[in-house]
Structures are given as C-alpha cells and as structure tokens.
Amino acid sequence: MILADKIIELRKRNNWSQEELAGRLGVSRQAISKWESAQSTPDLERILAMSRLFEVSTDYLVKDEIESAFIQGETEESGSPLRRLSMEEANAFLDVKVQGAKPMAFGVWLCIMATIPPVLSNIWSRQQPFAEPLGFTIAVLMAGAAVALFLLNGFRLKAYAWMEKEAFETAYGVEGMAKERLQSFMPQYIVHIVIGVILCVVALATLVASSFLPQVLRIEESAVVAAGLAIAAIAVYLFVSANIVRGAYSRLLQEDDYRPEKKVLGRKIEPIMGLYWLVVTAAYLAYSLITMDWRRSWVVWPVAGLLCAVLYIVLELVFGRKIKK
C-alpha cells in the first residue's frame, strides 16, 4: 500500500474530512488532495506530524511493503474488515447513478403530475359525467409508471446497496477520480439548483394567485392550480436529477450524510422515515378520495416535507446520543 492510500485510510478511520486533516497539519486542503491522489508527496516534517497525529510509525507511512493492519474499533459491527472498492467498481457505480438520475427524476415528476388530472377533472365534469373517474384513472396510471421506474432503477443499484450501510475503503486513485468528475459536474449542478429555486418561487406565486387570478383572467381556478403544480414538477425534476448525481459522489467519497457514523444513524432512522411517508401517502389518498378536493389536498406534501425535516433532526439527535454512549 502506497503512502497516498495510507493517508486516505487513516483520515477516514478518524472520520476527518480533508479540511479537518489540513487544519491539524497546518497545510491547505489542496495539499491533502494532492497527497491522497499521489500527485505530490509530503515533506519529512509533515510525515513526522502525521505519524504523531495518527499514532503510527513513520516506517508504516513511508514503506509501501508495510500493509495496513486493522485495530480494535476499525471493523464494522459484524466484525469483518472494511471492504475495498476498486476503480472499476467505482466507475461502474457512478455510471449507473448518472444514467439512472433522469429516469428517477422523471418518476418523481410523474408522481407530481399525477395530481393534475384529478384537479382538471373538476372542469371536465361539467361537460362529461365520466371526467372524474377518467382523471383518477390517468393519475393512477402515471403513478404506476413512476413506481415501475423506481423499481427498475432499484434493481440496477442493488449490487451497490451495501455502500449505503457499510463503511469501506477505496483503491488507489478512486478518490482523485471521483473528485475530478465531481468538479466537472458542479457547474451543471449549480445551474439545476438555481433554475429549480426560481421555478419553485414561480410555482408558489402561481398557487397563491389561484385565489384571485381566475377572476381577473376569467379562467378556472383549477387551471391555475394545475399550472402551479406543473411548474413545481419541473423544479422537483431538476432538484432530484442533480442531487442524485451529487449524492453518488458523496457516497463514494463517504462525505456529508455518507460518513461512517451517518450510515449507522441511517440504518436506525430509515425504517421510521419509511413508515412516516407511508402514513402521509395513505392520509393524502384517503382525504383526496373521500372529499374529491384534489385542488387543496396537495398542501399535504409541502407540510409533510417540512415535518419530515423536523422529525429527521429529532431522530438524529436521539439516536446520535445513543451511539455516542
């Protein structure tokens, strides 16, 4: 194992970011990045500092023939050593995530757009008695297509599901490759987020205007609501497609929500959040089908999203304390 891999391994075992390690060594984050991608080598003073910081010998750091030895606490809860992710696996994982981002985002777009036919059926029902059943049928078909996309993408990612739940180490060059690809993607990511935010503001303004705009323009209130939902759907598509790809890089680099300690929290929180969204969906469908008031029932989703964030923070605090104990 070369020095670059050893620095990566020791940093991750201490759950430090590149910025944190740079601060402890008194160097820039770019210097750490170059060391870990083998683009440059730390001087003797920094090697001695890392030896003290990581509590390893200088021989271990500088001699490639001395391999890593796992110590207590550096294995998963199952007791097995950390799994190593090869360059081929890393590239294949990123390719699957990038290729699946748009279909997944399209599935979410379909879920939101599925609310529009029932909303517009209020207009059609004045001319055709079968408008409401037809609107509901179209909504179910769109939701079904979305579920099919989610399942298909899930099958493609099944081979990499372990990355969400386990800590792992990466082969030489993987981290440098991932950071290079991430840097190339970030301009596109920023554009998607900015446009998405703008569309969200427009969608919110449209939905708020649905209380008075129909009288001004002499159009149906349901048409204005449908337009607002369509704009919101486009914004969500941009958010989801961009964040799926961004999340793939975070998962590969084990940053943000994919740090080892976060994965332990995720395994505890995920079942609760899944149950939460099942209850929300059931409540939305029950209310909408009983009242047939699809023009207003969509409010359930932004409210549920806000409550979801609050619930996640509370669960993270509760389980985080237990894990630390």
C-alpha positions, 0 to 999 in steps of 0.5 A: 500500500502506497503512502497516498492510500495510507493517508486516505485510510487513516483520515477516514478511520478518524472520520476527518474530512480533508479540511479537518486533516489540513487544519491539524497539519497546518497545510491547505486542503489542496495539499491533502488532495494532492497527497491522497491522489499521489500527485505530490508527496509530503515533506519529512516534517509533515510525515513526522506530524502525521505519524504523531497525529495518527499514532503510527510509525513513520516506517508504516507511512513511508514503506509501501511493503508495510500493509495496513493492519486493522485495530480494535474499533476499525471493523464494522459491527459484524466484525469483518474488515472494511471492504475495498472498492476498486476503480472499476467498481467505482466507475461502474457505480457512478455510471449507473447513478448518472444514467439512472438520475433522469429516469428517477427524476422523471418518476418523481415528476410523474408522481407530481403530475399525477395530481393534475388530472384529478384537479382538471377533472373538476372542469371536465365534469361539467361537460362529461359525467365520466371526467372524474373517474377518467382523471383518477384513472390517468393519475393512477396510471402515471403513478404506476409508471413512476413506481415501475421506474423506481423499481427498475432503477432499484434493481440496477443499484442493488449490487451497490446497496451495501455502500449505503450501510457499510463503511469501506475503503477505496483503491488507489486513485478512486478518490482523485477520480471521483473528485475530478468528475465531481468538479466537472459536474458542479457547474451543471449542478449549480445551474439545476439548483438555481433554475429549480429555486426560481421555478419553485418561487414561480410555482408558489406565486402561481398557487397563491394567485389561484385565489384571485387570478381566475377572476381577473383572467376569467379562467378556472381556478383549477387551471391555475392550480394545475399550472402551479403544480406543473411548474413545481414538477419541473423544479422537483425534476431538476432538484432530484436529477442533480442531487442524485448525481451529487449524492453518488459522489458523496457516497463514494467519497463517504462525505456529508450524510455518507460518513461512517457514523451517518450510515449507522444513524441511517440504518436506525432512522430509515425504517421510521422515515419509511413508515412516516411517508407511508402514513402521509401517502395513505392520509393524502389518498384517503382525504383526496378520495373521500372529499374529491378536493384534489385542488387543496389536498396537495398542501399535504406534501409541502407540510409533510416535507417540512415535518419530515425535516423536523422529525429527521433532526429529532431522530438524529439527535436521539439516536446520535446520543445513543451511539455516542454512549 
